[in-house]
Amino acid sequence: MNYVVAILGMAGVTFAVKAGIFVLGDRVRFPEWLREALSFVPVTVLTAIIVPMTLAPHGDGLELTWRNPQLVAALVAIAVCAATRHQLLTIGAGLAVIFAWQLGVLA
């Protein structure tokens, strides 16, 4: 029952925030400093999701070894992104490395 209440509560808060922004539209103006701060939210959330999955994929602690395919793929993706600045190539390289590492090196 607690899960249902939590999920309904999160849905209600999400709906209220999005509906409020939709209804108010352009009538509310945020200060420049707040708009600039909010521009960093997607990067921050993505980092908060990816870093733990990369460094501790099983949740037991840090796995900073060559046997961690997520870490190896992330390092390759960082290198490809720094060299090319091409998002699709970065994603493709990361996926190729993680699958090759799991099927080839760790098999």
C-alpha positions in Angstrom: 0.0 0.0 0.0 2.9 2.4 0.7 4.2 2.0 -2.8 0.8 2.9 -4.3 0.6 6.0 -2.1 4.2 7.0 -3.0 3.6 6.5 -6.7 0.3 8.5 -6.6 1.9 11.2 -4.6 4.8 11.5 -7.1 2.3 11.5 -10.0 0.3 14.3 -8.3 3.3 16.5 -7.7 4.6 16.0 -11.3 1.1 16.8 -12.7 0.7 19.9 -10.5 4.1 21.3 -11.5 3.6 20.6 -15.2 0.0 21.9 -15.2 1.0 25.0 -13.3 3.7 25.8 -15.8 1.3 25.1 -18.7 -1.5 27.2 -17.3 0.7 30.1 -16.2 2.6 30.1 -19.5 4.4 33.4 -20.3 2.8 35.3 -17.4 5.5 34.2 -15.1 9.1 35.4 -15.7 12.0 33.8 -13.9 15.1 35.8 -13.1 18.1 35.3 -15.3 20.1 33.6 -12.6 17.3 31.1 -12.0 17.0 30.3 -15.7 20.7 29.8 -15.9 20.8 27.6 -12.8 17.9 25.5 -14.2 19.8 24.9 -17.4 22.2 22.7 -15.5 19.5 20.4 -14.1 19.5 17.8 -17.0 23.2 17.4 -16.9 23.2 17.0 -13.2 20.5 14.4 -13.1 22.1 12.5 -15.9 25.4 12.5 -14.1 23.7 11.4 -10.9 22.2 8.4 -12.7 25.2 7.4 -14.9 28.2 7.7 -12.4 26.9 5.2 -9.8 25.9 2.7 -12.6 29.4 3.0 -14.1 31.5 2.9 -11.0 29.4 0.4 -8.9 27.3 -1.5 -11.3 26.3 -4.2 -8.8 25.8 -1.8 -5.9 28.4 -3.6 -3.7 31.0 -0.8 -3.9 33.4 0.6 -6.4 34.5 -1.7 -9.2 37.5 0.1 -10.7 38.9 -2.9 -12.6 39.2 -3.9 -16.3 36.4 -6.5 -15.6 33.8 -3.7 -15.3 32.4 -3.3 -18.8 30.5 -0.2 -17.9 33.6 1.6 -16.8 35.6 0.6 -19.8 32.8 1.6 -22.2 32.4 5.0 -20.3 36.1 5.7 -20.7 36.0 4.9 -24.4 32.8 7.0 -24.8 34.5 10.0 -23.0 37.6 9.7 -25.3 35.4 9.5 -28.5 33.3 12.4 -27.3 36.4 14.5 -26.5 37.9 13.7 -29.9 34.8 14.1 -32.2 32.1 15.9 -30.3 29.6 13.7 -32.2 26.8 12.4 -30.0 25.7 9.5 -32.1 29.2 8.3 -32.6 29.9 8.5 -28.9 26.7 6.5 -28.1 27.6 3.9 -30.7 31.2 3.5 -29.5 30.1 3.1 -25.9 27.5 0.5 -26.8 29.9 -1.4 -29.1 32.6 -1.5 -26.4 30.2 -2.6 -23.6 28.8 -5.4 -25.8 32.2 -6.5 -27.1 33.6 -6.4 -23.6 30.9 -8.6 -22.2 30.8 -11.1 -25.1 34.5 -11.2 -25.9 36.7 -10.3 -22.9 34.5 -11.5 -20.1 33.0 -14.6 -21.8 
